[in-house]
Amino acid sequence: MVDKVVTENGPDEASAPEKSLNFVEEIINDHLKSGRFGQVVHTRFPPEPNGYLHIGHAKSIALNFSLAEKYGGLCNLRFDDTNPFKEEDEYVQAIKEDIKWLGFDWEDREYYASDYFEQLYEWAVKLIKDGLAYVCELTLEEGREYRGTPTVPGKNSPYRDRSVEENLDLFERMRKGEFPDGSRTLKAKIDMAHPNFHMRDPVIYRILHGHHHRTGDKWCIYPMYDFTHGQSDSIEEITQSICTLEFENHRPLYDWFCEKLEIHHPQQIEFARLNLTYTVMSKRKFLTLVNEGFVNGWDDPRMPTISGLRRRGYTPESIRNFCEYIGVAKHNSVVDVTILENHVREHLNAVAPRVMSVLNPIKVVIENYPEDKVEEIQAINNPEDESAGSRIVPFTREIYIDQNDFMEVPVKKYFRLAPGKEVRLRYAYIIKCESVVKNDAGEIVELRCTIDHDTLGKQPTDRKVRGVIHWVSADKAIDAEVRLYDRLFSVEHPDKVEEGQDFRSNINPDSLEVIEHAKVEPSLLGVKSGQRFQFERVGYFSVDPDTTAEKPVFNRIASLRDSWAKIARKGR
């Protein structure tokens, strides 16, 4: 249930009160005070390797690793790999890369639930011997029928009262592969009338004749997640088992297994998962998007996967700052995606070098500038960081400006270039449009302009102009491909659809625009994948892995807010 939408309208940091402890930290402090786990804090991040991680996982990663760091404890990385049909080593490697990229280190504590299969099997045998588990032959449909409903108690399986000896024999034969998939399961014997469905004789083991990415064909029975998770926590001596709210109803079963097996008993703590507007958070839906060609793979820059955000150009610092900003809550909510976007803007504003680019070029010929002259114009790399220094941008007789910066018949309060009007070229001269050149179809193909030679890099009080536009040299600029990524979905809540539709009906058809012949300043020749820049007055961009030595490819990370107006106010 969604309680609210979180927006970024809180107080400024300078005026905000000191940050209080979140409820997870309060629980940990109580544990340390009572000595329940001694003075140890040991958390874990336990992904299932059945897909790529997304921004919601980033919140869990940050929480678990940061808590361990804060309390001088440890955080394990454990892969809960209990389903051979859905798990692949590709996902394992991608998960490890994502966590390292976010800036967290599990050191030598990399574990797999599959390493514990023998111990888990022995614990299942113990439950059988203690009369707390039995082999059931109900089909999946029959099992659902016997389970009952929220208002009607379930009924006991006809196989529930088998003898311990018969259950042990059948379970061993299940392990040996004597039975086909789905023909038998091992169930915990709890209470078919329990108000919590997870306590109504849940399945512990099922038969799956599939090749496992680590154990190969050694096993044909696999433990269920609910049986694996808590016991793996116990083996690793985890103290706080932190998970999202959908596992709150599973906690009684988590506790039941630990108590009946008489093993180390961590405390499961649930927190609200991350939900974002204009976003879906489901590996199953991600797989649909990938397999049906709506996106170009798990790392498509429109995807909310960590690999997608990385390829788009998000910084790990901005994601960690975002996770810290939204905090840890007990109740589900939806976070406005603009908060995430604003965090990456804020970080990139501080660290990204400025460059000039023209995405939709129109040629400008400066009639009163020598044809063979190349002038070196000094440009600031980052006004937010003096140590970033400056660079040289070549200025020539022919330049490109963006088509959006010219209007033949300007509207009111249009302060960019127009016939007879003046603007300042960023870092350079004041320029005036003298005439317009059109082709036979009446399309503007060239502007004829003049410059005021006395205004290079200056803004005298008697020559003040309102507009400032960016440009590149036509002779020295390099060609680039620019991919303008937008939100993948066109509505705030993509999962809310009319009957007969699903989330795919809300996909934004304009989520990607590719500009193949953009022009960028020559300083960008030879850029490397992953570098980030601010294209002045345009937005923040990163270098895509598709970049070649001959032609760079840039992904839009985020647009600017009121960018050209701010530049104009600075008078540069």
Secondary structure, 3 states (H helix, E strand, C coil): CCCCEECCCCCCHHHCCCCCCCHHHHHHHHHHHHCCCCCCCEEEECCCCCCCCEHHHHHHHHHHHHHHHHCCCEEEEEECCCCCCCCCHHHHHHHHHHHHHHCCCCCCCEEEHHHHHHHHHHHHHHHHHCCCEEEECCCHHHHHHHHCCCCCCCCCCCCCCCCHHHHHHHHHHHHHCCCCCCCCEEEECCCCCCCCHHHCCCEEEEECCCCECCCECCCCEEECHHHHHHHHHHHCCCCEEEEEHHHHHHHHHHHHHHHHHCCCCCEEEEECCCCECCCCCCHHHHHHHHHCCCCCCCCCCCCCEHHHHHHHCCCHHHHHHHHHHHCCCCCCCEECHHHHHHHHHHHHHHHCCEECEECCEEEEEECCCCCCCCEEEEEECCCCCHHHCEEEEEECCEEEEEHHHECCCCCCCCCCECECCEEEECCCCEEEEEEEEECCCCCEEEEEEEEEHHHCCCCCHHHCCCCEECCEECCCCEEEEEEEECCCECCCCCCCCCCCCCHHHHECCCCEEEEEEEEECHHHCCCCCCCEEEECCCEEEEECCCCCCCCCEEEEEEECCCHHHHHHHHCC
